[in-house]
Amino acid sequence: MPEEQLPETMNAVTAVNLALRGTEGPVYGPLTFTAPASGLTVLSGRGGSGRTALALTLAGRMASTTGEVTVLGKTKRWPSLAWSRLMPWIGT
């Protein structure tokens, strides 16, 4: 089966006011950003800055405290449950 092509002008990821707060304070955010569907996007930052938690949120493996994220056209808003059920392509 041929791989589906995304339009070059489409964003693969759009996040609006995405934030995670843990028991000891903020982990990341609030963040608002886009990552284009084409090219390479790098997530960088100092140790302890929340990179892994943000990557897990974008992959549907960790819930954010607040905000909205759209990945390949599927949108999720927090607070809410069952984010990973909306992201069936994760791990494939």
C-alpha positions, 0 to 999 in steps of 0.5 A: 500500500502506498504511503500517504503524502502530506501537503507541504503546507500542512503542519504535522504538529500544532500545539496551543498553550500546552503545559504539564504541571507535576506535584513539584511544579511545572514540567513544561509550558505553556508552549505554543508551536507548530512543526511542519509536515516536511523537513526535520524538527528538533526538540532540544533543551537543557537537562530537566527542561521537560523534553522527554515529557513533551515528546511523550505527550506528543506521542500520546503516551503522557497526558498534558495538564492543559492545552491543545495539540493536533497531530496529523489532523487529530486534535486533543484538548486537556484536561481530558482522558484517553489521549492515547486512544486517539493516536492509533498510529503510535508504535506502528 
